[in-house]
Amino acid sequence: MARARGANVVVAVAFEATYGTPPAPGAHKLPFVSSGLGDEQNLIESDLLGLGREPLPPSRDVVNNEGDVVVPVDLRNFGYWLKLLFGAPTTTGIAPDYVHTFISGAPALPSMAIEIGLPEVPSYGMNVGARANTMRIQMQRSGLLNATMSLIAQGETKGTSTGAGTPAEAVIERFSQFMGEIKRDGMALGHVVSAELSYSNNLDKVEVIRPDGRIEDADPAMVAATGNIVVRFADTTLLDQAVSGAACELSFGWQIDAEKSLTFTLHEVHLSRPKLPISGPGGIQATFAFQAVKDPVLNKTMTAVLMNDVATF
């Protein structure tokens, strides 16, 4: 009997026209690093007394399907996760140079069907009604550039054959950590050791009484764009801003060439005032936590721009 192995797992995704209903075959095969998606149903211990000391059968609790999927930040496939997080982009340009612009705060967000296939068994789990709750990206000097997507799905259906047909597969071209740059008000920000960017839709699970124990949906609430920047303390630029309470624009980007790039721009960012801990004779670092808010002129909190050769997501 074959045993399932991570190397052979196939993740196929497709956007749903109706929430919780898998679309017809025509999915896309996406690369991933790890996945924690799938149905989970706990047991409730019996509370009955008067029948002796031996335990009685438990009851089944509600079904939950949420977890993190870690994916590479790449030129083509990452656009599907951005669409799930922000909604459909505005696309301009002509082949092979397209510019996809994603805007924060969309009143309605798409849902996705995500099939996780273990062909050796075979076992195929179709997770329907998946919505993107949070995206987290860590920037540093070296290493692989990945994004952690926290998802909330309605449920999972298990089968012994794929329901995704023959998924299309895009060429993988990853962005690298060394390509990264952080800008403040359009100018490169120096002395940065590391940074973390987080965007959340703060999904509100609609937990109603249903015979299948699943949620009805997950509605987007207030946008939260937060993170932190760790810098070597060499000047007081960020500290002065944090003390004054002024706002700035921050952008986090990666570029392969002039037609291949990804940039997240936070239009009005407020910095917390940090301590300056001294723990030894080495360099002194400061960690500035930040919160982004809606720019009153642009009427948005964040813009993500992906430039690639994909015509549409």
ZIBELQUI-V546761 format. One record per backbone hydrogen bond with DSSP energy under -1.0 kcal/mol. CO is the residue of the C=O (numbers start at 1). NH is the residue of the N-H. If there is no record, write none. Layout:
<<CO;NH> <CO;NH>>
This chain:
<<5;8> <6;9> <10;117> <11;30> <12;115> <13;28> <14;113> <18;21> <27;168> <28;13> <34;70> <40;64> <42;61> <44;59> <59;44> <64;40> <65;153> <67;151> <68;36> <69;149> <70;33> <70;34> <71;147> <72;74> <73;175> <76;79> <77;80> <78;82> <79;83> <80;84> <81;85> <82;86> <83;87> <90;101> <92;99> <94;97> <98;308> <99;92> <100;306> <101;90> <102;304> <111;16> <112;130> <113;14> <114;127> <115;12> <116;125> <117;10> <118;121> <118;123> <123;118> <124;159> <125;116> <126;157> <127;114> <128;154> <128;155> <130;112> <131;152> <133;201> <134;150> <135;199> <136;148> <137;197> <139;195> <145;73> <147;71> <148;136> <149;69> <150;133> <150;134> <151;67> <152;131> <155;128> <157;126> <159;124> <168;29> <173;75> <176;179> <177;180> <181;253> <182;189> <183;251> <184;187> <187;184> <191;232> <194;230> <195;139> <196;228> <197;137> <198;226> <199;135> <200;224> <201;221> <204;219> <205;207> <206;208> <206;216> <210;213> <213;63> <217;206> <219;204> <224;200> <225;292> <226;198> <227;290> <228;196> <229;288> <230;193> <230;194> <231;286> <232;234> <236;240> <237;241> <238;242> <239;243> <240;244> <241;245> <248;269> <249;185> <250;266> <251;183> <252;264> <253;181> <254;262> <257;260> <260;256> <260;257> <261;307> <262;254> <263;305> <264;252> <265;303> <266;250> <268;293> <269;248> <270;291> <284;233> <286;231> <288;229> <289;272> <290;227> <291;270> <295;299> <300;295> <301;267> <302;104> <303;265> <304;102> <305;263> <306;100> <307;261> <308;98>>
